[in-house]
Amino acid sequence: MNCPVCDDIRMREVDKEGVTIDVCPQCKGVWLDRGELDKLMGGMREIRDDFNDWHRERYKDDYYRKDDSKYYHKKKRKKNFLDRIGDIFD
């Protein structure tokens, strides 16, 4: 098969993880046939799911729950002149 970009250049077939990938040696373009991307991504999904399971076990859900008010400090009100004088006599 010829490269659709370079026209006259014959693409090389490379086998990666049981999937045949067509690679142009000139422009380094990569082309996949129907269903080949799904095969490649299938392995990635398994790895991602394993990582997500490990991460959930390692870190508890409440660690990332930042919507709770205890994680945020309330802004302090600036003291005016009378408040500062009152602090002197406390």
PyMOL Python script that loads the backbone (N, CA, C, O; Angstrom):
from pymol import cmd

cmd.read_pdbstr("""\
ATOM      1  N   MET A   1       0.852  -1.179   0.000  1.00  0.00           N
ATOM      2  CA  MET A   1       0.000   0.000   0.000  1.00  0.00           C
ATOM      3  C   MET A   1       0.897   1.240   0.000  1.00  0.00           C
ATOM      4  O   MET A   1       1.901   1.289   0.710  1.00  0.00           O
ATOM      5  N   ASN A   2       0.530   2.225  -0.791  1.00  0.00           N
ATOM      6  CA  ASN A   2       1.282   3.483  -0.847  1.00  0.00           C
ATOM      7  C   ASN A   2       0.756   4.469   0.189  1.00  0.00           C
ATOM      8  O   ASN A   2      -0.415   4.436   0.565  1.00  0.00           O
ATOM      9  N   CYS A   3       1.644   5.341   0.639  1.00  0.00           N
ATOM     10  CA  CYS A   3       1.281   6.360   1.624  1.00  0.00           C
ATOM     11  C   CYS A   3       0.298   7.344   0.996  1.00  0.00           C
ATOM     12  O   CYS A   3       0.549   7.839  -0.102  1.00  0.00           O
ATOM     13  N   PRO A   4      -0.817   7.639   1.670  1.00  0.00           N
ATOM     14  CA  PRO A   4      -1.779   8.600   1.122  1.00  0.00           C
ATOM     15  C   PRO A   4      -1.246  10.033   1.091  1.00  0.00           C
ATOM     16  O   PRO A   4      -1.762  10.860   0.339  1.00  0.00           O
ATOM     17  N   VAL A   5      -0.233  10.342   1.885  1.00  0.00           N
ATOM     18  CA  VAL A   5       0.330  11.690   1.919  1.00  0.00           C
ATOM     19  C   VAL A   5       1.460  11.825   0.909  1.00  0.00           C
ATOM     20  O   VAL A   5       1.513  12.799   0.158  1.00  0.00           O
ATOM     21  N   CYS A   6       2.359  10.854   0.889  1.00  0.00           N
ATOM     22  CA  CYS A   6       3.554  10.926   0.041  1.00  0.00           C
ATOM     23  C   CYS A   6       3.336  10.320  -1.346  1.00  0.00           C
ATOM     24  O   CYS A   6       4.224  10.429  -2.191  1.00  0.00           O
ATOM     25  N   ASP A   7       2.228   9.708  -1.607  1.00  0.00           N
ATOM     26  CA  ASP A   7       1.813   9.103  -2.879  1.00  0.00           C
ATOM     27  C   ASP A   7       2.716   7.972  -3.367  1.00  0.00           C
ATOM     28  O   ASP A   7       2.254   6.833  -3.424  1.00  0.00           O
ATOM     29  N   ASP A   8       3.963   8.222  -3.718  1.00  0.00           N
ATOM     30  CA  ASP A   8       4.802   7.210  -4.363  1.00  0.00           C
ATOM     31  C   ASP A   8       5.574   6.332  -3.378  1.00  0.00           C
ATOM     32  O   ASP A   8       6.251   5.397  -3.805  1.00  0.00           O
ATOM     33  N   ILE A   9       5.495   6.599  -2.106  1.00  0.00           N
ATOM     34  CA  ILE A   9       6.279   5.864  -1.114  1.00  0.00           C
ATOM     35  C   ILE A   9       5.479   4.660  -0.616  1.00  0.00           C
ATOM     36  O   ILE A   9       4.320   4.783  -0.221  1.00  0.00           O
ATOM     37  N   ARG A  10       6.119   3.509  -0.646  1.00  0.00           N
ATOM     38  CA  ARG A  10       5.485   2.282  -0.165  1.00  0.00           C
ATOM     39  C   ARG A  10       5.603   2.220   1.361  1.00  0.00           C
ATOM     40  O   ARG A  10       6.689   2.407   1.909  1.00  0.00           O
ATOM     41  N   MET A  11       4.491   1.960   2.040  1.00  0.00           N
ATOM     42  CA  MET A  11       4.488   1.900   3.499  1.00  0.00           C
ATOM     43  C   MET A  11       4.994   0.545   3.983  1.00  0.00           C
ATOM     44  O   MET A  11       4.821  -0.474   3.314  1.00  0.00           O
ATOM     45  N   ARG A  12       5.616   0.553   5.150  1.00  0.00           N
ATOM     46  CA  ARG A  12       6.079  -0.680   5.780  1.00  0.00           C
ATOM     47  C   ARG A  12       5.014  -1.168   6.749  1.00  0.00           C
ATOM     48  O   ARG A  12       4.324  -0.367   7.379  1.00  0.00           O
ATOM     49  N   GLU A  13       4.883  -2.473   6.864  1.00  0.00           N
ATOM     50  CA  GLU A  13       3.970  -3.063   7.831  1.00  0.00           C
ATOM     51  C   GLU A  13       4.773  -3.477   9.060  1.00  0.00           C
ATOM     52  O   GLU A  13       5.757  -4.210   8.959  1.00  0.00           O
ATOM     53  N   VAL A  14       4.342  -2.999  10.209  1.00  0.00           N
ATOM     54  CA  VAL A  14       5.014  -3.290  11.470  1.00  0.00           C
ATOM     55  C   VAL A  14       4.011  -3.988  12.378  1.00  0.00           C
ATOM     56  O   VAL A  14       2.871  -3.541  12.504  1.00  0.00           O
ATOM     57  N   ASP A  15       4.424  -5.074  13.008  1.00  0.00           N
ATOM     58  CA  ASP A  15       3.537  -5.813  13.899  1.00  0.00           C
ATOM     59  C   ASP A  15       3.814  -5.396  15.341  1.00  0.00           C
ATOM     60  O   ASP A  15       4.916  -5.596  15.852  1.00  0.00           O
ATOM     61  N   LYS A  16       2.812  -4.818  15.990  1.00  0.00           N
ATOM     62  CA  LYS A  16       2.911  -4.391  17.387  1.00  0.00           C
ATOM     63  C   LYS A  16       1.778  -5.030  18.170  1.00  0.00           C
ATOM     64  O   LYS A  16       0.605  -4.757  17.916  1.00  0.00           O
ATOM     65  N   GLU A  17       2.132  -5.876  19.116  1.00  0.00           N
ATOM     66  CA  GLU A  17       1.164  -6.514  20.007  1.00  0.00           C
ATOM     67  C   GLU A  17       0.046  -7.206  19.239  1.00  0.00           C
ATOM     68  O   GLU A  17      -1.119  -7.125  19.630  1.00  0.00           O
ATOM     69  N   GLY A  18       0.390  -7.878  18.159  1.00  0.00           N
ATOM     70  CA  GLY A  18      -0.589  -8.619  17.379  1.00  0.00           C
ATOM     71  C   GLY A  18      -1.399  -7.770  16.420  1.00  0.00           C
ATOM     72  O   GLY A  18      -2.343  -8.270  15.807  1.00  0.00           O
ATOM     73  N   VAL A  19      -1.060  -6.510  16.276  1.00  0.00           N
ATOM     74  CA  VAL A  19      -1.771  -5.591  15.383  1.00  0.00           C
ATOM     75  C   VAL A  19      -0.791  -5.126  14.310  1.00  0.00           C
ATOM     76  O   VAL A  19       0.322  -4.700  14.617  1.00  0.00           O
ATOM     77  N   THR A  20      -1.217  -5.212  13.049  1.00  0.00           N
ATOM     78  CA  THR A  20      -0.369  -4.766  11.947  1.00  0.00           C
ATOM     79  C   THR A  20      -0.598  -3.281  11.709  1.00  0.00           C
ATOM     80  O   THR A  20      -1.716  -2.852  11.425  1.00  0.00           O
ATOM     81  N   ILE A  21       0.468  -2.503  11.827  1.00  0.00           N
ATOM     82  CA  ILE A  21       0.404  -1.052  11.660  1.00  0.00           C
ATOM     83  C   ILE A  21       1.170  -0.694  10.396  1.00  0.00           C
ATOM     84  O   ILE A  21       2.280  -1.181  10.182  1.00  0.00           O
ATOM     85  N   ASP A  22       0.582   0.160   9.552  1.00  0.00           N
ATOM     86  CA  ASP A  22       1.244   0.633   8.337  1.00  0.00           C
ATOM     87  C   ASP A  22       1.946   1.949   8.653  1.00  0.00           C
ATOM     88  O   ASP A  22       1.323   2.896   9.132  1.00  0.00           O
ATOM     89  N   VAL A  23       3.262   2.000   8.377  1.00  0.00           N
ATOM     90  CA  VAL A  23       4.073   3.179   8.695  1.00  0.00           C
ATOM     91  C   VAL A  23       4.773   3.647   7.430  1.00  0.00           C
ATOM     92  O   VAL A  23       5.364   2.845   6.707  1.00  0.00           O
ATOM     93  N   CYS A  24       4.708   4.961   7.160  1.00  0.00           N
ATOM     94  CA  CYS A  24       5.413   5.542   6.025  1.00  0.00           C
ATOM     95  C   CYS A  24       6.836   5.879   6.468  1.00  0.00           C
ATOM     96  O   CYS A  24       7.014   6.597   7.452  1.00  0.00           O
ATOM     97  N   PRO A  25       7.856   5.374   5.763  1.00  0.00           N
ATOM     98  CA  PRO A  25       9.238   5.669   6.166  1.00  0.00           C
ATOM     99  C   PRO A  25       9.651   7.117   5.912  1.00  0.00           C
ATOM    100  O   PRO A  25      10.621   7.591   6.503  1.00  0.00           O
ATOM    101  N   GLN A  26       8.930   7.826   5.042  1.00  0.00           N
ATOM    102  CA  GLN A  26       9.321   9.207   4.735  1.00  0.00           C
ATOM    103  C   GLN A  26       8.676  10.205   5.693  1.00  0.00           C
ATOM    104  O   GLN A  26       9.381  10.964   6.358  1.00  0.00           O
ATOM    105  N   CYS A  27       7.349  10.215   5.772  1.00  0.00           N
ATOM    106  CA  CYS A  27       6.661  11.210   6.610  1.00  0.00           C
ATOM    107  C   CYS A  27       6.380  10.700   8.022  1.00  0.00           C
ATOM    108  O   CYS A  27       5.897  11.450   8.870  1.00  0.00           O
ATOM    109  N   LYS A  28       6.682   9.422   8.275  1.00  0.00           N
ATOM    110  CA  LYS A  28       6.467   8.785   9.579  1.00  0.00           C
ATOM    111  C   LYS A  28       4.995   8.728   9.961  1.00  0.00           C
ATOM    112  O   LYS A  28       4.663   8.612  11.141  1.00  0.00           O
ATOM    113  N   GLY A  29       4.114   8.809   8.972  1.00  0.00           N
ATOM    114  CA  GLY A  29       2.683   8.683   9.225  1.00  0.00           C
ATOM    115  C   GLY A  29       2.326   7.259   9.598  1.00  0.00           C
ATOM    116  O   GLY A  29       2.954   6.311   9.126  1.00  0.00           O
ATOM    117  N   VAL A  30       1.322   7.108  10.441  1.00  0.00           N
ATOM    118  CA  VAL A  30       0.878   5.796  10.899  1.00  0.00           C
ATOM    119  C   VAL A  30      -0.578   5.624  10.515  1.00  0.00           C
ATOM    120  O   VAL A  30      -1.401   6.501  10.777  1.00  0.00           O
ATOM    121  N   TRP A  31      -0.901   4.490   9.890  1.00  0.00           N
ATOM    122  CA  TRP A  31      -2.269   4.202   9.480  1.00  0.00           C
ATOM    123  C   TRP A  31      -2.683   2.858  10.028  1.00  0.00           C
ATOM    124  O   TRP A  31      -1.911   1.899  10.025  1.00  0.00           O
ATOM    125  N   LEU A  32      -3.908   2.803  10.494  1.00  0.00           N
ATOM    126  CA  LEU A  32      -4.461   1.578  11.060  1.00  0.00           C
ATOM    127  C   LEU A  32      -5.670   1.152  10.248  1.00  0.00           C
ATOM    128  O   LEU A  32      -6.411   1.991   9.734  1.00  0.00           O
ATOM    129  N   ASP A  33      -5.868  -0.150  10.135  1.00  0.00           N
ATOM    130  CA  ASP A  33      -7.061  -0.670   9.488  1.00  0.00           C
ATOM    131  C   ASP A  33      -8.201  -0.673  10.494  1.00  0.00           C
ATOM    132  O   ASP A  33      -8.000  -0.425  11.683  1.00  0.00           O
ATOM    133  N   ARG A  34      -9.398  -0.957  10.000  1.00  0.00           N
ATOM    134  CA  ARG A  34     -10.587  -0.954  10.854  1.00  0.00           C
ATOM    135  C   ARG A  34     -10.412  -1.947  12.009  1.00  0.00           C
ATOM    136  O   ARG A  34     -10.039  -3.101  11.802  1.00  0.00           O
ATOM    137  N   GLY A  35     -10.685  -1.481  13.206  1.00  0.00           N
ATOM    138  CA  GLY A  35     -10.639  -2.326  14.386  1.00  0.00           C
ATOM    139  C   GLY A  35      -9.274  -2.436  15.047  1.00  0.00           C
ATOM    140  O   GLY A  35      -9.179  -2.923  16.173  1.00  0.00           O
ATOM    141  N   GLU A  36      -8.221  -1.996  14.378  1.00  0.00           N
ATOM    142  CA  GLU A  36      -6.882  -2.126  14.961  1.00  0.00           C
ATOM    143  C   GLU A  36      -6.663  -1.173  16.134  1.00  0.00           C
ATOM    144  O   GLU A  36      -5.984  -1.525  17.098  1.00  0.00           O
ATOM    145  N   LEU A  37      -7.223   0.008  16.061  1.00  0.00           N
ATOM    146  CA  LEU A  37      -7.097   0.946  17.177  1.00  0.00           C
ATOM    147  C   LEU A  37      -7.815   0.399  18.409  1.00  0.00           C
ATOM    148  O   LEU A  37      -7.324   0.534  19.530  1.00  0.00           O
ATOM    149  N   ASP A  38      -8.973  -0.218  18.199  1.00  0.00           N
ATOM    150  CA  ASP A  38      -9.700  -0.806  19.323  1.00  0.00           C
ATOM    151  C   ASP A  38      -8.893  -1.919  19.981  1.00  0.00           C
ATOM    152  O   ASP A  38      -8.905  -2.056  21.204  1.00  0.00           O
ATOM    153  N   LYS A  39      -8.192  -2.713  19.177  1.00  0.00           N
ATOM    154  CA  LYS A  39      -7.352  -3.775  19.732  1.00  0.00           C
ATOM    155  C   LYS A  39      -6.221  -3.183  20.568  1.00  0.00           C
ATOM    156  O   LYS A  39      -5.926  -3.675  21.657  1.00  0.00           O
ATOM    157  N   LEU A  40      -5.592  -2.128  20.058  1.00  0.00           N
ATOM    158  CA  LEU A  40      -4.509  -1.489  20.806  1.00  0.00           C
ATOM    159  C   LEU A  40      -5.028  -0.845  22.089  1.00  0.00           C
ATOM    160  O   LEU A  40      -4.389  -0.938  23.137  1.00  0.00           O
ATOM    161  N   MET A  41      -6.174  -0.198  22.004  1.00  0.00           N
ATOM    162  CA  MET A  41      -6.737   0.486  23.162  1.00  0.00           C
ATOM    163  C   MET A  41      -7.302  -0.491  24.186  1.00  0.00           C
ATOM    164  O   MET A  41      -7.402  -0.158  25.367  1.00  0.00           O
ATOM    165  N   GLY A  42      -7.672  -1.698  23.745  1.00  0.00           N
ATOM    166  CA  GLY A  42      -8.189  -2.695  24.676  1.00  0.00           C
ATOM    167  C   GLY A  42      -7.179  -3.018  25.762  1.00  0.00           C
ATOM    168  O   GLY A  42      -7.541  -3.121  26.934  1.00  0.00           O
ATOM    169  N   GLY A  43      -5.931  -3.176  25.390  1.00  0.00           N
ATOM    170  CA  GLY A  43      -4.884  -3.424  26.378  1.00  0.00           C
ATOM    171  C   GLY A  43      -4.679  -2.239  27.297  1.00  0.00           C
ATOM    172  O   GLY A  43      -4.405  -2.410  28.485  1.00  0.00           O
ATOM    173  N   MET A  44      -4.809  -1.045  26.759  1.00  0.00           N
ATOM    174  CA  MET A  44      -4.648   0.160  27.576  1.00  0.00           C
ATOM    175  C   MET A  44      -5.783   0.280  28.587  1.00  0.00           C
ATOM    176  O   MET A  44      -5.560   0.707  29.720  1.00  0.00           O
ATOM    177  N   ARG A  45      -6.995  -0.090  28.189  1.00  0.00           N
ATOM    178  CA  ARG A  45      -8.130  -0.026  29.115  1.00  0.00           C
ATOM    179  C   ARG A  45      -7.912  -0.961  30.299  1.00  0.00           C
ATOM    180  O   ARG A  45      -8.216  -0.611  31.440  1.00  0.00           O
ATOM    181  N   GLU A  46      -7.381  -2.159  30.022  1.00  0.00           N
ATOM    182  CA  GLU A  46      -7.120  -3.105  31.108  1.00  0.00           C
ATOM    183  C   GLU A  46      -6.089  -2.544  32.075  1.00  0.00           C
ATOM    184  O   GLU A  46      -6.253  -2.654  33.290  1.00  0.00           O
ATOM    185  N   ILE A  47      -5.041  -1.951  31.554  1.00  0.00           N
ATOM    186  CA  ILE A  47      -4.007  -1.359  32.408  1.00  0.00           C
ATOM    187  C   ILE A  47      -4.581  -0.202  33.212  1.00  0.00           C
ATOM    188  O   ILE A  47      -4.302  -0.068  34.404  1.00  0.00           O
ATOM    189  N   ARG A  48      -5.392   0.641  32.554  1.00  0.00           N
ATOM    190  CA  ARG A  48      -5.986   1.789  33.242  1.00  0.00           C
ATOM    191  C   ARG A  48      -6.932   1.328  34.345  1.00  0.00           C
ATOM    192  O   ARG A  48      -6.932   1.894  35.438  1.00  0.00           O
ATOM    193  N   ASP A  49      -7.744   0.296  34.063  1.00  0.00           N
ATOM    194  CA  ASP A  49      -8.667  -0.207  35.075  1.00  0.00           C
ATOM    195  C   ASP A  49      -7.918  -0.790  36.266  1.00  0.00           C
ATOM    196  O   ASP A  49      -8.319  -0.587  37.412  1.00  0.00           O
ATOM    197  N   ASP A  50      -6.836  -1.510  36.000  1.00  0.00           N
ATOM    198  CA  ASP A  50      -6.027  -2.054  37.093  1.00  0.00           C
ATOM    199  C   ASP A  50      -5.436  -0.934  37.941  1.00  0.00           C
ATOM    200  O   ASP A  50      -5.423  -1.018  39.169  1.00  0.00           O
ATOM    201  N   PHE A  51      -4.947   0.116  37.283  1.00  0.00           N
ATOM    202  CA  PHE A  51      -4.382   1.245  38.016  1.00  0.00           C
ATOM    203  C   PHE A  51      -5.456   1.947  38.845  1.00  0.00           C
ATOM    204  O   PHE A  51      -5.216   2.298  40.000  1.00  0.00           O
ATOM    205  N   ASN A  52      -6.637   2.154  38.262  1.00  0.00           N
ATOM    206  CA  ASN A  52      -7.715   2.822  38.994  1.00  0.00           C
ATOM    207  C   ASN A  52      -8.129   2.022  40.224  1.00  0.00           C
ATOM    208  O   ASN A  52      -8.381   2.594  41.284  1.00  0.00           O
ATOM    209  N   ASP A  53      -8.200   0.690  40.084  1.00  0.00           N
ATOM    210  CA  ASP A  53      -8.537  -0.150  41.236  1.00  0.00           C
ATOM    211  C   ASP A  53      -7.479  -0.027  42.324  1.00  0.00           C
ATOM    212  O   ASP A  53      -7.810   0.105  43.502  1.00  0.00           O
ATOM    213  N   TRP A  54      -6.207  -0.071  41.933  1.00  0.00           N
ATOM    214  CA  TRP A  54      -5.125   0.072  42.899  1.00  0.00           C
ATOM    215  C   TRP A  54      -5.193   1.433  43.593  1.00  0.00           C
ATOM    216  O   TRP A  54      -5.012   1.530  44.807  1.00  0.00           O
ATOM    217  N   HIS A  55      -5.457   2.479  42.810  1.00  0.00           N
ATOM    218  CA  HIS A  55      -5.476   3.841  43.352  1.00  0.00           C
ATOM    219  C   HIS A  55      -6.618   4.008  44.349  1.00  0.00           C
ATOM    220  O   HIS A  55      -6.448   4.646  45.388  1.00  0.00           O
ATOM    221  N   ARG A  56      -7.785   3.435  44.034  1.00  0.00           N
ATOM    222  CA  ARG A  56      -8.917   3.535  44.957  1.00  0.00           C
ATOM    223  C   ARG A  56      -8.622   2.823  46.271  1.00  0.00           C
ATOM    224  O   ARG A  56      -8.999   3.308  47.338  1.00  0.00           O
ATOM    225  N   GLU A  57      -7.954   1.680  46.201  1.00  0.00           N
ATOM    226  CA  GLU A  57      -7.617   0.956  47.421  1.00  0.00           C
ATOM    227  C   GLU A  57      -6.557   1.699  48.225  1.00  0.00           C
ATOM    228  O   GLU A  57      -6.604   1.714  49.455  1.00  0.00           O
ATOM    229  N   ARG A  58      -5.625   2.298  47.552  1.00  0.00           N
ATOM    230  CA  ARG A  58      -4.508   2.972  48.224  1.00  0.00           C
ATOM    231  C   ARG A  58      -4.953   4.259  48.899  1.00  0.00           C
ATOM    232  O   ARG A  58      -4.536   4.555  50.019  1.00  0.00           O
ATOM    233  N   TYR A  59      -5.792   5.018  48.228  1.00  0.00           N
ATOM    234  CA  TYR A  59      -6.245   6.303  48.756  1.00  0.00           C
ATOM    235  C   TYR A  59      -7.743   6.234  48.991  1.00  0.00           C
ATOM    236  O   TYR A  59      -8.516   5.877  48.102  1.00  0.00           O
ATOM    237  N   LYS A  60      -8.119   6.571  50.161  1.00  0.00           N
ATOM    238  CA  LYS A  60      -9.539   6.524  50.501  1.00  0.00           C
ATOM    239  C   LYS A  60     -10.281   7.655  49.802  1.00  0.00           C
ATOM    240  O   LYS A  60      -9.705   8.689  49.464  1.00  0.00           O
ATOM    241  N   ASP A  61     -11.587   7.427  49.594  1.00  0.00           N
ATOM    242  CA  ASP A  61     -12.406   8.424  48.903  1.00  0.00           C
ATOM    243  C   ASP A  61     -12.442   9.752  49.642  1.00  0.00           C
ATOM    244  O   ASP A  61     -12.460  10.811  49.016  1.00  0.00           O
ATOM    245  N   ASP A  62     -12.455   9.702  50.971  1.00  0.00           N
ATOM    246  CA  ASP A  62     -12.570  10.961  51.713  1.00  0.00           C
ATOM    247  C   ASP A  62     -11.305  11.807  51.610  1.00  0.00           C
ATOM    248  O   ASP A  62     -11.344  13.002  51.906  1.00  0.00           O
ATOM    249  N   TYR A  63     -10.190  11.218  51.200  1.00  0.00           N
ATOM    250  CA  TYR A  63      -8.954  11.984  51.021  1.00  0.00           C
ATOM    251  C   TYR A  63      -9.107  13.008  49.910  1.00  0.00           C
ATOM    252  O   TYR A  63      -8.571  14.112  50.001  1.00  0.00           O
ATOM    253  N   TYR A  64      -9.832  12.649  48.868  1.00  0.00           N
ATOM    254  CA  TYR A  64      -9.994  13.541  47.724  1.00  0.00           C
ATOM    255  C   TYR A  64     -11.274  14.360  47.780  1.00  0.00           C
ATOM    256  O   TYR A  64     -11.538  15.148  46.871  1.00  0.00           O
ATOM    257  N   ARG A  65     -12.053  14.196  48.801  1.00  0.00           N
ATOM    258  CA  ARG A  65     -13.315  14.912  48.871  1.00  0.00           C
ATOM    259  C   ARG A  65     -13.051  16.330  49.356  1.00  0.00           C
ATOM    260  O   ARG A  65     -13.002  16.579  50.560  1.00  0.00           O
ATOM    261  N   LYS A  66     -12.886  17.243  48.435  1.00  0.00           N
ATOM    262  CA  LYS A  66     -12.503  18.616  48.767  1.00  0.00           C
ATOM    263  C   LYS A  66     -13.709  19.543  48.907  1.00  0.00           C
ATOM    264  O   LYS A  66     -13.547  20.733  49.178  1.00  0.00           O
ATOM    265  N   ASP A  67     -14.920  19.003  48.723  1.00  0.00           N
ATOM    266  CA  ASP A  67     -16.087  19.868  48.812  1.00  0.00           C
ATOM    267  C   ASP A  67     -16.503  20.101  50.265  1.00  0.00           C
ATOM    268  O   ASP A  67     -17.408  20.891  50.532  1.00  0.00           O
ATOM    269  N   ASP A  68     -15.860  19.430  51.184  1.00  0.00           N
ATOM    270  CA  ASP A  68     -16.170  19.596  52.589  1.00  0.00           C
ATOM    271  C   ASP A  68     -15.550  20.899  53.089  1.00  0.00           C
ATOM    272  O   ASP A  68     -14.451  21.268  52.677  1.00  0.00           O
ATOM    273  N   SER A  69     -16.252  21.585  53.968  1.00  0.00           N
ATOM    274  CA  SER A  69     -15.794  22.903  54.413  1.00  0.00           C
ATOM    275  C   SER A  69     -14.513  22.833  55.242  1.00  0.00           C
ATOM    276  O   SER A  69     -13.822  23.844  55.370  1.00  0.00           O
ATOM    277  N   LYS A  70     -14.179  21.686  55.801  1.00  0.00           N
ATOM    278  CA  LYS A  70     -12.969  21.619  56.622  1.00  0.00           C
ATOM    279  C   LYS A  70     -11.694  21.746  55.796  1.00  0.00           C
ATOM    280  O   LYS A  70     -10.622  21.993  56.349  1.00  0.00           O
ATOM    281  N   TYR A  71     -11.798  21.580  54.476  1.00  0.00           N
ATOM    282  CA  TYR A  71     -10.622  21.693  53.620  1.00  0.00           C
ATOM    283  C   TYR A  71     -10.342  23.134  53.192  1.00  0.00           C
ATOM    284  O   TYR A  71      -9.272  23.433  52.661  1.00  0.00           O
ATOM    285  N   TYR A  72     -11.288  24.005  53.422  1.00  0.00           N
ATOM    286  CA  TYR A  72     -11.120  25.383  52.980  1.00  0.00           C
ATOM    287  C   TYR A  72     -11.151  26.307  54.185  1.00  0.00           C
ATOM    288  O   TYR A  72     -11.955  26.138  55.102  1.00  0.00           O
ATOM    289  N   HIS A  73     -10.274  27.269  54.163  1.00  0.00           N
ATOM    290  CA  HIS A  73     -10.252  28.253  55.232  1.00  0.00           C
ATOM    291  C   HIS A  73     -11.147  29.415  54.836  1.00  0.00           C
ATOM    292  O   HIS A  73     -11.153  29.861  53.688  1.00  0.00           O
ATOM    293  N   LYS A  74     -11.888  29.884  55.799  1.00  0.00           N
ATOM    294  CA  LYS A  74     -12.735  31.041  55.528  1.00  0.00           C
ATOM    295  C   LYS A  74     -11.865  32.289  55.528  1.00  0.00           C
ATOM    296  O   LYS A  74     -10.893  32.390  56.276  1.00  0.00           O
ATOM    297  N   LYS A  75     -12.230  33.224  54.683  1.00  0.00           N
ATOM    298  CA  LYS A  75     -11.480  34.475  54.625  1.00  0.00           C
ATOM    299  C   LYS A  75     -11.682  35.243  55.924  1.00  0.00           C
ATOM    300  O   LYS A  75     -12.785  35.320  56.464  1.00  0.00           O
ATOM    301  N   LYS A  76     -10.593  35.800  56.399  1.00  0.00           N
ATOM    302  CA  LYS A  76     -10.676  36.597  57.613  1.00  0.00           C
ATOM    303  C   LYS A  76     -11.082  38.015  57.251  1.00  0.00           C
ATOM    304  O   LYS A  76     -10.661  38.573  56.237  1.00  0.00           O
ATOM    305  N   ARG A  77     -11.902  38.566  58.105  1.00  0.00           N
ATOM    306  CA  ARG A  77     -12.342  39.933  57.898  1.00  0.00           C
ATOM    307  C   ARG A  77     -11.235  40.873  58.347  1.00  0.00           C
ATOM    308  O   ARG A  77     -10.637  40.687  59.407  1.00  0.00           O
ATOM    309  N   LYS A  78     -10.973  41.877  57.536  1.00  0.00           N
ATOM    310  CA  LYS A  78      -9.964  42.863  57.919  1.00  0.00           C
ATOM    311  C   LYS A  78     -10.460  43.638  59.134  1.00  0.00           C
ATOM    312  O   LYS A  78     -11.635  43.989  59.241  1.00  0.00           O
ATOM    313  N   LYS A  79      -9.536  43.888  60.030  1.00  0.00           N
ATOM    314  CA  LYS A  79      -9.901  44.635  61.223  1.00  0.00           C
ATOM    315  C   LYS A  79      -9.810  46.130  60.938  1.00  0.00           C
ATOM    316  O   LYS A  79      -8.865  46.616  60.316  1.00  0.00           O
ATOM    317  N   ASN A  80     -10.811  46.823  61.408  1.00  0.00           N
ATOM    318  CA  ASN A  80     -10.753  48.273  61.266  1.00  0.00           C
ATOM    319  C   ASN A  80     -10.022  48.864  62.478  1.00  0.00           C
ATOM    320  O   ASN A  80      -9.565  48.137  63.360  1.00  0.00           O
ATOM    321  N   PHE A  81      -9.927  50.149  62.499  1.00  0.00           N
ATOM    322  CA  PHE A  81      -9.164  50.854  63.529  1.00  0.00           C
ATOM    323  C   PHE A  81      -9.698  50.564  64.933  1.00  0.00           C
ATOM    324  O   PHE A  81      -8.912  50.347  65.855  1.00  0.00           O
ATOM    325  N   LEU A  82     -11.018  50.557  65.108  1.00  0.00           N
ATOM    326  CA  LEU A  82     -11.594  50.331  66.435  1.00  0.00           C
ATOM    327  C   LEU A  82     -11.355  48.899  66.905  1.00  0.00           C
ATOM    328  O   LEU A  82     -11.153  48.664  68.096  1.00  0.00           O
ATOM    329  N   ASP A  83     -11.377  47.942  65.978  1.00  0.00           N
ATOM    330  CA  ASP A  83     -11.091  46.552  66.357  1.00  0.00           C
ATOM    331  C   ASP A  83      -9.657  46.411  66.845  1.00  0.00           C
ATOM    332  O   ASP A  83      -9.393  45.687  67.806  1.00  0.00           O
ATOM    333  N   ARG A  84      -8.737  47.095  66.192  1.00  0.00           N
ATOM    334  CA  ARG A  84      -7.330  47.019  66.598  1.00  0.00           C
ATOM    335  C   ARG A  84      -7.124  47.638  67.982  1.00  0.00           C
ATOM    336  O   ARG A  84      -6.358  47.116  68.792  1.00  0.00           O
ATOM    337  N   ILE A  85      -7.803  48.740  68.245  1.00  0.00           N
ATOM    338  CA  ILE A  85      -7.697  49.366  69.571  1.00  0.00           C
ATOM    339  C   ILE A  85      -8.288  48.437  70.619  1.00  0.00           C
ATOM    340  O   ILE A  85      -7.764  48.325  71.727  1.00  0.00           O
ATOM    341  N   GLY A  86      -9.389  47.766  70.262  1.00  0.00           N
ATOM    342  CA  GLY A  86      -9.995  46.815  71.197  1.00  0.00           C
ATOM    343  C   GLY A  86      -9.066  45.658  71.504  1.00  0.00           C
ATOM    344  O   GLY A  86      -9.073  45.145  72.624  1.00  0.00           O
ATOM    345  N   ASP A  87      -8.251  45.227  70.520  1.00  0.00           N
ATOM    346  CA  ASP A  87      -7.301  44.136  70.748  1.00  0.00           C
ATOM    347  C   ASP A  87      -6.226  44.531  71.754  1.00  0.00           C
ATOM    348  O   ASP A  87      -5.704  43.681  72.475  1.00  0.00           O
ATOM    349  N   ILE A  88      -5.899  45.806  71.800  1.00  0.00           N
ATOM    350  CA  ILE A  88      -4.875  46.277  72.732  1.00  0.00           C
ATOM    351  C   ILE A  88      -5.346  46.091  74.172  1.00  0.00           C
ATOM    352  O   ILE A  88      -4.554  45.742  75.048  1.00  0.00           O
ATOM    353  N   PHE A  89      -6.638  46.323  74.415  1.00  0.00           N
ATOM    354  CA  PHE A  89      -7.156  46.279  75.777  1.00  0.00           C
ATOM    355  C   PHE A  89      -7.682  44.905  76.179  1.00  0.00           C
ATOM    356  O   PHE A  89      -8.188  44.752  77.291  1.00  0.00           O
ATOM    357  N   ASP A  90      -7.577  43.907  75.313  1.00  0.00           N
ATOM    358  CA  ASP A  90      -8.058  42.555  75.663  1.00  0.00           C
ATOM    359  C   ASP A  90      -7.119  41.817  76.543  1.00  0.00           C
ATOM    360  O   ASP A  90      -7.390  40.675  76.916  1.00  0.00           O
TER     361      ASP A  90
END
""", "prot")
cmd.dss("prot")
cmd.show_as("cartoon", "prot")
cmd.util.cbc("prot")
cmd.orient("prot")
